Amino acid sequence: VHITYTCSLRFPYIRSTDGGLSFEDIREIAPDSLTNLSNEFLIANGGNLYAGFKVAMGSIPQSGKNFLMYSSDRGTTWSDIINFPDSTVYITYTICHDTRDCSFR
């Protein structure tokens, strides 16, 4: 089970490796240099996870840009951030199941 949510943390991430019976401590998976994140999403596909977010408008160079991170080991480690091409379109949430198509909104 993988969970993220919007709050003052830098992309909080929690996971359970026993089907939700217990959960690990909350981890912030976005780099320290990025703040004011919005529109976070998390997609699970087998052992691969994809996490995306937008940096809210502000004074840092990444403001207004969309980013993606991925994990190939079920969330144990995460990649460096990958910048989406500049775009005003981004995913706001998704509903997925390993054996069904994803529904993007």
TORKEMAR-827986 format. One record per residue (C-alpha): residue number from 1; residue in one letter; x negated, y negated, z negated. Coordinates in Angstrom, 2 decimals. Layout:
BEGIN
MARTI/n/res/u/v/w
MARTI/NUM/A/X/Y/Z
...
***
This chain:
BEGIN
MARTI/n/res/u/v/w
MARTI/1/V/0.00/0.00/0.00
MARTI/2/H/-1.43/-3.39/1.01
MARTI/3/I/-0.04/-6.71/-0.24
MARTI/4/T/-0.81/-10.37/0.42
MARTI/5/Y/1.15/-13.49/-0.44
MARTI/6/T/1.00/-17.25/-0.21
MARTI/7/C/-0.35/-19.12/-3.24
MARTI/8/S/-3.23/-21.37/-4.28
MARTI/9/L/-5.76/-18.52/-3.88
MARTI/10/R/-7.77/-18.04/-0.68
MARTI/11/F/-5.80/-15.20/0.93
MARTI/12/P/-5.06/-12.96/-2.06
MARTI/13/Y/-5.16/-9.24/-1.28
MARTI/14/I/-4.08/-6.32/-3.45
MARTI/15/R/-4.09/-2.65/-2.53
MARTI/16/S/-2.98/0.65/-3.99
MARTI/17/T/-4.68/3.86/-2.95
MARTI/18/D/-2.16/6.10/-4.75
MARTI/19/G/1.10/5.10/-3.09
MARTI/20/G/1.87/2.22/-5.45
MARTI/21/L/1.38/3.98/-8.79
MARTI/22/S/-1.46/1.61/-9.62
MARTI/23/F/-3.06/-1.42/-7.98
MARTI/24/E/-6.61/-2.76/-7.82
MARTI/25/D/-7.45/-6.25/-9.03
MARTI/26/I/-6.50/-9.17/-6.77
MARTI/27/R/-9.28/-10.15/-4.38
MARTI/28/E/-9.59/-13.32/-2.32
MARTI/29/I/-10.70/-12.19/1.14
MARTI/30/A/-11.04/-15.57/2.91
MARTI/31/P/-14.45/-17.29/2.73
MARTI/32/D/-15.01/-19.85/-0.04
MARTI/33/S/-15.41/-22.61/2.54
MARTI/34/L/-11.79/-22.30/3.71
MARTI/35/T/-8.99/-23.80/1.64
MARTI/36/N/-5.32/-24.73/2.11
MARTI/37/L/-4.43/-21.56/4.02
MARTI/38/S/-0.98/-20.95/5.41
MARTI/39/N/0.93/-18.46/7.51
MARTI/40/E/-0.99/-15.45/6.18
MARTI/41/F/-0.16/-12.04/7.62
MARTI/42/L/-1.44/-8.52/7.14
MARTI/43/I/-0.99/-5.66/9.62
MARTI/44/A/-1.85/-2.04/8.79
MARTI/45/N/-2.48/0.47/11.57
MARTI/46/G/-3.77/3.75/10.18
MARTI/47/G/-7.05/3.01/8.36
MARTI/48/N/-7.44/-0.36/10.11
MARTI/49/L/-6.14/-3.59/8.63
MARTI/50/Y/-5.84/-6.96/10.35
MARTI/51/A/-5.44/-10.15/8.32
MARTI/52/G/-4.69/-13.54/9.85
MARTI/53/F/-4.19/-17.04/8.56
MARTI/54/K/-4.16/-20.70/9.53
MARTI/55/V/-6.21/-23.39/7.82
MARTI/56/A/-3.90/-26.28/6.98
MARTI/57/M/-4.71/-29.73/8.26
MARTI/58/G/-7.48/-31.44/6.31
MARTI/59/S/-10.96/-32.86/6.56
MARTI/60/I/-12.92/-29.63/7.20
MARTI/61/P/-13.86/-28.68/10.82
MARTI/62/Q/-11.63/-25.56/10.71
MARTI/63/S/-8.45/-27.55/10.02
MARTI/64/G/-5.47/-26.54/12.11
MARTI/65/K/-7.19/-23.42/13.47
MARTI/66/N/-6.05/-19.79/13.30
MARTI/67/F/-8.37/-17.02/12.09
MARTI/68/L/-8.43/-13.22/12.00
MARTI/69/M/-10.31/-10.74/9.83
MARTI/70/Y/-10.28/-6.95/10.00
MARTI/71/S/-11.12/-3.95/7.87
MARTI/72/S/-11.85/-0.51/9.29
MARTI/73/D/-12.00/1.18/5.87
MARTI/74/R/-8.50/0.54/4.48
MARTI/75/G/-9.40/-2.81/2.91
MARTI/76/T/-12.60/-1.90/1.04
MARTI/77/T/-14.71/-4.30/3.13
MARTI/78/W/-13.68/-7.12/5.49
MARTI/79/S/-15.27/-8.62/8.59
MARTI/80/D/-16.43/-12.19/8.92
MARTI/81/I/-13.68/-14.49/10.17
MARTI/82/I/-12.95/-14.58/13.89
MARTI/83/N/-11.56/-17.81/15.35
MARTI/84/F/-8.41/-17.43/17.49
MARTI/85/P/-8.40/-19.48/20.68
MARTI/86/D/-6.95/-22.91/19.93
MARTI/87/S/-3.20/-22.51/20.05
MARTI/88/T/-0.07/-23.78/18.39
MARTI/89/V/1.42/-20.26/18.42
MARTI/90/Y/0.73/-17.93/15.53
MARTI/91/I/2.33/-14.94/13.82
MARTI/92/T/4.28/-15.84/10.68
MARTI/93/Y/5.08/-12.31/9.54
MARTI/94/T/5.26/-8.76/10.76
MARTI/95/I/7.01/-5.51/9.87
MARTI/96/C/5.06/-2.37/10.72
MARTI/97/H/5.07/1.36/10.19
MARTI/98/D/2.27/3.66/11.40
MARTI/99/T/4.63/5.64/13.62
MARTI/100/R/6.75/2.77/14.97
MARTI/101/D/6.22/-0.38/16.97
MARTI/102/C/5.51/-3.60/15.10
MARTI/103/S/8.05/-6.39/15.01
MARTI/104/F/6.42/-9.84/15.17
MARTI/105/R/8.19/-13.07/14.16
***
